[in-house]
Amino acid sequence: MYDFQFQTVSRIISGLGSIQELTTVLTEQSSKKVLLVTDNGMLQQQLHHPILEILEHLSLAHVIYADVIADPPEHVVNSAVEFAKQEKIDTVIGFGGGSSLDVAKLIAILAHPNQSQKLAELYGINNAKSPRLPLILIPTTAGTGSEVTPISIVTTGETTKMGIVSPVLYADVAILDATFTQNLPAHITAATGIDAMVHAIEAYTSKIKKNLYADMLAKQALRLLNQNLKLVLEDGSNLQARQNMLNGSMFAGQAFANAPVGAVHALAYPLGGHFHISHGHSNALVLTEVLKFNAPNAKHLYAELMTWIDPYSKGCTDGLCDLFIDHMQNHLDRSGLTLKLNALNVPKTALSTLAQDAMLQTRLLQNNPRDLNLNDAEQIYHAIYA
């Protein structure tokens, strides 16, 4: 446990109004033509205007790719890359939720003029290679932590997702400014906040690469997220709480980038792939049952997390573990999210298919503190059905 390697983004700029630092960043990078990668929702809300103002102030040529969709499929990535190549851009800014940031990372690699790799060659671990274009990531949700992870998730078929994991995907700069998150609807705030908490929990219980550095970040992330999720759900305009959520999400992202996630994510992916349930919501659906399943192997870790987020909590290891699971369930109950599959129009006949697809997520399942088989996965889906 004491021998480890740790990597992260080399420069993080965090704070209310920190988007203004983009001027310095772009000047230092000697950018000539910038691609802003986002989605149509960001354009409709005009959230990208502060970035455009900076680009115009610097007299920087720029173009926008705004066709990113949730759980981006391969054709979206490929069309974005072709657009970037045609425009001969030299800097990529990802702006939005996790999907926009994930696509921006891949554009930065695949649109580099000296890059010979194709998207299909990148899937898996350490297959994506240099060179890549300068990359700046600016999240507008406090959840995925994608701005500090070396991971992009792509929908590869009608229902399947695959990950691309490589240090080349680490951005040059991440800018965290909560002014971009203050108008997030409550259901998105809740789902992305739960997603970030799952990242922290699963990093702390990661079986293979758990380490002291990631543990430190996971605990601090969970404390910030635990303290502030309720606050932002009660008052979305609470900018300090929003900034704390962004920082918590970022810390959790750094943690799970180095101590990878497990069964919660493995069981969540098929829900998004088959039924287009958002990633954070999918995590929320399976979280409690996976915690219960993992408890025989991870109860001491859950107990440690309970005493970290609430130093006044008392009890034996079993009791503190149960308290932690109840505590997370309370977050889910307050989230306003639908927590049963039948209420989301998932047919019961699909549960076995969901379980089979979850078992394909071997990259994730190997990190889970307790081995999970097909029957276990199906039982978890049944437990959250109605």
N, C-alpha and C positions, 0 to 999 in steps of 0.2 A: 504493500500500500504506500510505502514511503518513497519508492522510485517511480517517477512519472515524468511525462513531457506535457507541456502546456503551450498552446498557441492561441492568439486572438488578434483582433484588429489592432494595428499599431497606433492608431490615433482615434480617440473618442472625444467628441465635444458635446457636453450635456448642459442644458440650462434653458430657462425661459428666454426666448429671443435669440437663442444661439444660432439660428439660421443665418444671422448676419455674418457669422464667421465663414460662410460659404464664399464670400468675396475673397478673403485671404487664401482659402484653400485653392480656389480656381486660379488665382494669380500665381501661387507657388507652383502649381502643376503646369503652368504655361499652356493652358488649354486654348484651343483654337475653334473647335466646333463641338458643341455639347449635345448629347442625346438625353432627353428627360423621359424616363420610362415610368408610366403610371397607368391608371385606369380611367374610364370615362366618368366615373363617380367623382373623382378628384377634380376633373375639369369642370363638371357641372356645378360643383360647389365652389369653384375658383380657388381651391386651397393652394394651387400651385403658383398663384400670382406673386407671392413674395420671392419665389425662386426666379420667376421670369423678370421681376424688377432688378434682381441682382445681375442676371445675365445681360439685360439691356444696359444697365449702368456700366458694365465692363465692356460693352460693345462686342459681346461674344456671339458669334453665330450659333444658332441652336435650332433643334427640331424636337418634336414631341411624338412619342409612340404611346398611344393611350388605348390600345386594344387588348390589354391584359385582362384576363378574366380569372375568377377564383379557380383554384386547382388547375393551373394553366396546362393545356394539352400541348403535345409536340408541335402541332401546326402553328400555334401562337408563338412559341419560341422561335421556330424556323422563320416565320414571316417577320418577326422583330429583328432577327439577325440579318435577313436580306435587306430590310429597310435601312438598318445601320450601315451596312456595307455600301449601299447605293449612295447614302448621304455622306460617306467618308468622314464619319465623326471620329474624334480622338479622345473623348471623355464620356463616361456613362454616369448619369445620376439616376438612382432608383428612388422613387418617391411613392409611398403608399403602404399597403399592408404587405403581408409576407409574400403573396403571389407576385406583386410588382418587384419586390426586392429580389426574389428568386430569379425572375426572368432577367432582371438587370445584370445579375452576376453572370448568367450564361451568355448574354450579349457581349459582355466585356471580354470573355474568352473567345467566343466563336466569330466575332466581328473584327478581331485584330487582323490587320493585313498580312501578318506573317504566320497566322495560325492555320494549320493543315487539318486539325481534328474536326469531325462532324459530331452532331449531338448524340447520335447512336453509340459513339465510341466513349462517351463520358460516363455512362451509368456505372455505379459501383463506387468503390473506394480507391482514391488516388489514381484514377484514370485520366482526369482532366489535368492537362499540363500547361505550362507557360508557353508563349507569352499571353498577356491579356492587357486590355486598355485600362487606364486609370478609372477607379470605381469609387463613387461616393454614394452612401446609402442613408436615406432619411425616412424613418418609420413614421407612420401616422396612426398606428395602433400599438397598444402596450400588450403584446402577446407573443408573437412568433420569435422575437429575438433574432430574426434573420439578419439584421444589420451587423451582427457580430458572429455569425456562424459560417462555416465553410460548406454549407449544404444548400442545394436547390432540389425541390421536389417537383416532378413533372408527371402529369397524367399520360400514361403510355398506351392505353387502350380505352375501351369503353368504360372500364371500371377499375383499372389497376393504376397504381402509382409507383414510381421508382425514384430512388434518391441518387444524387450526384454529390459525392463527398470528396473534397480536395482542398488543401491549404491555398491553392490558387484562387479559390472563391472568397477568401477573406478580403473584405474591402480595404481600400487605403484609408478611408475616413468614414466614421459613422457620426451623424449629427442627430442629437435627440432634443427636440424642442416641443414641449407639450402644448404650445399654442395650436399645433396642428391636430391635436386630439380632443380639444374641448367640446367639439360638436358631435362627437361620436354618439350614435344612439345607444341606449342602455343595453340592449340585447347584444350588440357588438362589443361594448365595453366589458360586459360580463363574460362572454364567450372567450374573448382574447385574454382577459385577466385570468380565467381558469386555465387556459392553455399555458400561460406563463408559470402558474403555480405547478402544473404538471411537469413542466420542464425542470423546475427546481427539485421537485420530489424525486423524479426518476433519475436525475443526475446524482442525487445523494444516495440512491439505492442501486446505482449501476454496478453490475456484477464484475465486469472485466476491467474497466478503466477508472473506477472510483479512485479519487486521489484527494490529498489534503487541500490543494488549491481550489479544485472544483467544489469540494465540500464547503469551503469558506464562502464562495460565491453563491452557492445554492442556498445556504442558510440565510445570508443577507438578503438574497432575492425573496425568499419566502417570507421573511419578516416584513419587508417593505410591501409586498403584495398583500399579505394578510392584513396589515394595518390600513391600507389605502383603498382596497377594492370596495369595501362598504361605503367609504367616503365618496368615491367618484360615482357610485350608483345612486347615492342620495342626492348628490349635487355635482352634475357633470361639468359645471363651470369652475370647480375647485382646482385651479391650475397647479397649486403646489402638490396636491394629491395626485393629479395627472402626471406631473413630472416624476414623482416618486414611483408611480406605476411604470413609467417608461424606464427608469433606472432599474427597477426590480426585474422587468422583462429582459433588459440588457444583461444584467448579472446572470439571470437564469440561462440566457442564450450562451454566454461564455462558459457556464458550467456544463451544459449538456453538449456543447461542441467538443468538449474534452472528456466527458464521462457520459456516453450516449444514453438515450432514452430507451424504454422497454415496452412492456405489454400494453400499457394504456395507448400508446401511439399505434402499436401493431393492430389492436382491435378497433381503433378509431378510423384508420385509413379506409377499410372497406365500406364503412358507413358513408364517408364522403364520396368514394368512388361509385357506389351503387345508387345512392339516394341523394347525393348532393347536399348532405348536411355539412355545415361549415366545420372546418377542422377543430376549432376551439369547442364548438358545441358537441362534436363527436367525442372529444376527449372528456368533456363533462359527463356525457352519457355513461361511459364505461368506468370512470374513475373510481367510484366507491367500491364497486364489485372487484376491480383489480386490486385495490388496496386490501380488501378482505382476503382475496386469494393469496396475495403475497405475504400476508401477516406471519404465517409460520416461519418464514425465512427472514423477514425484514422487520419484525416487531421491535427489535432494539433500536433500529434506525428510525422508525416512525416515532418511537418514544423520545428519542433525542430531538427530533424535529418539534415535537409537541412542547418540550421544555424550552426550546429555543424561541418559539413564537409566543409562548406564555410561560415566563419564568416562575409564575405562581402555581402552575399545575403540579399536582402531587400524585404519587401513586407508584405501584410496581410497574415493571416493564409492560406486562400484559394490559394493565389498566390504562397506562399512558398511550399505548398503541391504540386501544379502543377509543380513547378520548380524541386522539388525532383523527381517526377515521370519522368519528362523529363531527368533529370540527370542520372537516372538509365537506361533509354532507350538509352542514349548516350553510356553508358558502354556496353550495349548489342550490339549496332550498331558497336562499335569498336572491339568487341570480335572476329569477324570472324565466329561466330557460325551461323548455319542455324536456322532461327527464325520462320519458317512457317511449319506447320505439313504436308501439301501436298508435300513439298519439301523433307520430310523425309519418304515418301511413306506410310504415315498414311491414310487409306481410310476414306472418309467422313462418311461412314456407321458405323465406329467404334466410333464416337464421343459420341453417347448415352451410349455405353458400358463403355467408359472411365469415363463418368460422374457418372454412377451407381457405378463403382468401387471406385471412389473418395469419394463418400458418405459413404463408408464403413470405411473410415479413421476417425472414431469418436474420437480416441485418439488425433488427430491433430486438427480436425475441432472445437473442444470445446475451443481451445485457440485463434481462429481467432477473431479479433476485431469486425467483422460483421458476423452475422449468414448467412450461405450459404446453399441454398437448391439445389435439383437436377437440376432444371431449370437454376439456376445461374451457376452451374458448366458446364452445356452443352453450355450455351451462351459464357462462357469464352473459351471453346475449339473451338467453331465456330469462335470466334474473331481472333484466332491465326491460323486458318486453311490455309488461303491463303491471 
